[in-house]
Amino acid sequence: MSGHSKWSTIKHKKAATDAKRGKVFTRIAKEITIAARNGGGDPETNNALRLIVSKAKAANMPKDNIEKAIKRGTGELAGGELTEMVYEVYAQHGIGLLVETVTDNRRRAIAELRHAVNKYGGNMADAGSVAWQFTRKGYIGITGTVDEDELFMIAADAGAEDIDFGEITEIFVDLEDFQTVQLALEEAEITMDEANVIYDPINSIELPQNQAMQVMSLIEKIEDLDDVQNVYSTLEVTDEAIAAMEMA
């Protein structure tokens, strides 16, 4: 799927890094808090919250942590004053990055991001200079075995734009059809493991492996920051580059 930068590969690599560095609960808790703030604290009526709570349980996040994160989002507990920001970055070799942060301290978030970007070979970009290279899309990820023909018909009929079958089935949807596709999958009793709005690169750039590894190293440094939730890039991530990074 050229243009999507192997989103599932990037997400799984990030999840493994989060788990290794003990940050998975912190990041999931922020997602829960924001979902509860935006759509209410009842997973039965808040689809985004329901999916994130399922992800939290799959990661063995303690029930008490989940409940506290929900209550922060609904205002029942202090600590829900989180701000979502997106920063634009130029990585090496002309690769554009969009960095999503969720923080209770915007000054700290931008200071730490700027330090990491400058130290590891990138540059902070002016507003709008990178964002035009991306479009907002709905993303649905489904793990496990699926009936490909049935899933394709259901998702495509509901308005899915692109479907990629693999270890993870990935569905990309225009925002105006995102909820319709989710509802169609729910009615067909197809379990979604992830359903998020992402920044999808309009065109991806494939670099030689050594250059791709430089960019991926910068992305790793950015992702390691506490306030960073996601990094989207115009880099076409190859399996070979992923393997080389894991061996480095």
C-alpha positions as CSV (number, residue, x, y, z in Angstrom):
1,M,0.0,0.0,0.0
2,S,2.1,2.8,-1.2
3,G,1.1,6.1,0.4
4,H,0.3,4.5,3.8
5,S,3.9,3.9,4.9
6,K,3.1,0.5,6.3
7,W,1.1,1.9,9.1
8,S,0.6,-1.4,10.9
9,T,4.3,-2.1,10.9
10,I,5.0,1.3,12.3
11,K,2.4,0.9,15.0
12,H,3.5,-2.5,16.1
13,K,7.1,-1.4,16.3
14,K,6.1,1.6,18.4
15,A,4.0,-0.6,20.6
16,A,6.9,-2.9,21.2
17,T,9.1,0.0,22.0
18,D,6.5,1.4,24.4
19,A,6.3,-1.9,26.2
20,K,10.1,-2.3,26.4
21,R,10.4,1.2,27.9
22,G,7.5,0.8,30.3
23,K,5.4,3.6,28.7
24,V,2.5,1.7,27.2
25,F,0.2,2.3,30.2
26,T,1.0,6.0,30.3
27,R,0.1,6.4,26.6
28,I,-3.0,4.3,26.7
29,A,-4.2,6.2,29.8
30,K,-3.9,9.5,27.9
31,E,-5.9,8.0,25.0
32,I,-8.6,6.8,27.5
33,T,-8.8,10.2,29.2
34,I,-9.2,12.0,25.8
35,A,-11.8,9.6,24.5
36,A,-13.8,9.9,27.7
37,R,-13.5,13.7,27.6
38,N,-14.7,13.9,24.0
39,G,-17.4,11.2,24.1
40,G,-18.3,10.5,27.7
41,G,-17.2,7.8,30.1
42,D,-19.5,5.0,29.1
43,P,-17.8,2.5,26.7
44,E,-21.2,1.2,25.6
45,T,-22.1,4.5,24.1
46,N,-18.6,5.8,23.3
47,N,-17.1,3.6,20.5
48,A,-13.7,5.2,20.7
49,L,-13.5,4.6,24.4
50,R,-14.6,1.0,24.0
51,L,-11.9,0.3,21.6
52,I,-9.2,1.9,23.7
53,V,-10.4,0.1,26.9
54,S,-10.2,-3.2,24.9
55,K,-6.6,-2.3,23.9
56,A,-5.8,-1.5,27.6
57,K,-7.1,-4.8,28.7
58,A,-5.1,-6.6,26.0
59,A,-2.0,-4.9,27.4
60,N,-2.9,-6.1,30.9
61,M,-3.5,-2.6,32.1
62,P,-4.9,-2.7,35.7
63,K,-8.6,-2.1,35.9
64,D,-8.1,0.6,38.5
65,N,-5.8,2.5,36.1
66,I,-8.5,2.3,33.4
67,E,-11.2,3.6,35.7
68,K,-9.1,6.5,36.9
69,A,-8.2,7.5,33.3
70,I,-11.9,7.5,32.4
71,K,-12.8,9.6,35.5
72,R,-10.1,12.1,34.6
73,G,-11.6,12.5,31.2
74,T,-15.1,13.0,32.6
75,G,-13.9,15.5,35.3
76,E,-14.6,13.2,38.2
77,L,-10.9,13.2,39.1
78,A,-8.2,15.9,38.7
79,G,-5.6,15.5,36.0
80,G,-7.7,15.5,32.9
81,E,-6.4,18.9,31.7
82,L,-4.6,17.5,28.7
83,T,-3.8,19.5,25.5
84,E,-3.5,17.8,22.1
85,M,-1.0,19.5,19.7
86,V,0.5,18.6,16.3
87,Y,3.9,19.8,15.4
88,E,5.6,19.8,12.0
89,V,9.2,18.5,11.6
90,Y,11.6,18.0,8.7
91,A,13.6,14.9,9.1
92,Q,16.7,14.1,7.1
93,H,16.6,13.6,3.3
94,G,13.4,15.6,2.8
95,I,11.1,13.5,4.9
96,G,8.2,15.3,6.5
97,L,6.9,14.4,10.0
98,L,3.8,15.3,11.9
99,V,4.2,14.7,15.7
100,E,1.0,14.3,17.8
101,T,1.5,15.2,21.4
102,V,-0.8,15.0,24.4
103,T,0.5,16.9,27.4
104,D,-0.4,18.7,30.6
105,N,2.5,21.1,29.9
106,R,2.8,22.6,26.4
107,R,6.1,24.4,27.1
108,R,7.7,21.2,28.3
109,A,6.4,19.2,25.3
110,I,7.7,21.6,22.6
111,A,11.0,22.2,24.4
112,E,11.7,18.5,24.6
113,L,10.6,17.9,21.1
114,R,12.7,20.7,19.7
115,H,15.8,19.5,21.6
116,A,15.4,15.9,20.3
117,V,14.8,17.1,16.7
118,N,17.8,19.4,16.6
119,K,20.1,16.9,18.4
120,Y,19.3,14.0,16.1
121,G,19.4,15.6,12.7
122,G,16.0,17.2,12.0
123,N,14.6,20.7,12.0
124,M,11.3,22.1,13.4
125,A,9.1,23.3,10.5
126,D,6.8,26.3,10.1
127,A,3.1,25.6,10.4
128,G,1.7,24.3,7.2
129,S,5.0,23.5,5.5
130,V,4.7,19.8,6.2
131,A,1.0,19.3,6.9
132,W,0.0,19.7,3.3
133,Q,1.7,16.4,2.5
134,F,-0.8,14.5,4.6
135,T,-4.6,14.0,4.6
136,R,-6.8,12.9,7.5
137,K,-8.1,9.4,7.2
138,G,-10.0,7.0,9.3
139,Y,-8.0,3.9,10.1
140,I,-9.3,0.5,11.2
141,G,-7.1,-2.4,12.2
142,I,-8.3,-5.9,12.5
143,T,-6.1,-8.8,13.8
144,G,-6.6,-12.5,13.3
145,T,-8.1,-14.5,10.5
146,V,-10.9,-12.9,8.5
147,D,-13.1,-13.9,5.6
148,E,-11.5,-11.6,3.1
149,D,-14.3,-11.6,0.5
150,E,-17.0,-10.9,3.1
151,L,-14.9,-8.2,4.8
152,F,-14.1,-6.5,1.5
153,M,-17.8,-6.5,0.5
154,I,-19.0,-5.1,3.8
155,A,-16.3,-2.4,4.1
156,A,-16.3,-1.4,0.5
157,D,-20.1,-1.1,0.4
158,A,-20.0,1.1,3.5
159,G,-17.4,3.4,1.8
160,A,-14.0,2.1,2.6
161,E,-11.3,3.6,0.3
162,D,-8.5,1.0,0.7
163,I,-8.2,-2.4,2.3
164,D,-5.0,-4.3,2.8
165,F,-5.1,-7.9,4.0
166,G,-2.1,-9.3,5.9
167,E,-1.2,-10.2,9.4
168,I,-3.3,-7.1,10.3
169,T,-6.2,-6.2,8.0
170,E,-6.0,-2.5,7.5
171,I,-8.9,-0.4,6.3
172,F,-8.5,3.3,5.3
173,V,-11.6,5.4,5.0
174,D,-12.5,9.0,4.2
175,L,-13.6,10.8,7.3
176,E,-17.1,11.3,6.1
177,D,-17.6,7.5,5.8
178,F,-15.6,6.5,8.9
179,Q,-18.5,6.1,11.2
180,T,-20.6,4.3,8.6
181,V,-17.8,1.7,8.0
182,Q,-17.4,1.2,11.7
183,L,-21.1,0.6,12.2
184,A,-21.2,-1.8,9.2
185,L,-18.4,-3.9,10.7
186,E,-20.1,-3.9,14.1
187,E,-23.4,-5.0,12.6
188,A,-21.5,-7.9,10.9
189,E,-19.9,-8.7,14.3
190,I,-16.4,-8.1,13.0
191,T,-14.2,-7.1,15.9
192,M,-12.1,-4.0,15.3
193,D,-8.8,-3.8,17.3
194,E,-8.2,-0.2,16.4
195,A,-10.2,2.6,14.9
196,N,-8.5,6.0,14.8
197,V,-8.2,9.1,12.8
198,I,-4.7,9.3,11.4
199,Y,-2.5,11.5,9.2
200,D,-2.0,9.6,6.0
201,P,0.8,10.7,3.7
202,I,-0.4,11.7,0.2
203,N,2.8,10.4,-1.3
204,S,5.5,8.3,0.4
205,I,9.2,8.5,-0.3
206,E,11.3,5.4,-0.4
207,L,15.0,6.0,0.6
208,P,18.1,3.9,0.4
209,Q,18.3,1.7,3.5
210,N,21.0,3.7,5.2
211,Q,19.1,6.9,4.8
212,A,15.8,5.3,5.9
213,M,17.5,4.1,9.0
214,Q,18.7,7.6,9.8
215,V,15.1,8.9,9.6
216,M,13.7,6.0,11.5
217,S,16.3,6.6,14.3
218,L,15.1,10.2,14.6
219,I,11.5,9.0,14.7
220,E,12.4,6.6,17.5
221,K,14.0,9.4,19.5
222,I,10.9,11.5,19.1
223,E,8.6,8.7,20.0
224,D,10.6,8.1,23.2
225,L,9.4,11.5,24.5
226,D,6.8,11.2,27.2
227,D,4.3,13.6,25.6
228,V,4.5,12.2,22.1
229,Q,1.6,9.9,21.1
230,N,2.1,9.3,17.4
231,V,4.6,10.3,14.7
232,Y,3.4,10.2,11.0
233,S,6.0,10.4,8.2
234,T,6.2,10.6,4.5
235,L,8.9,7.8,4.6
236,E,7.9,4.6,2.8
237,V,9.0,2.1,5.5
238,T,10.2,-1.2,4.1
239,D,10.4,-4.5,5.9
240,E,14.2,-4.5,5.2
241,A,14.7,-1.1,7.0
242,I,12.6,-2.3,9.9
243,A,14.7,-5.5,10.2
244,A,17.9,-3.5,10.0
245,M,16.7,-1.1,12.7
246,E,15.8,-4.0,15.0
247,M,19.3,-5.5,14.5
248,A,21.1,-2.2,15.0
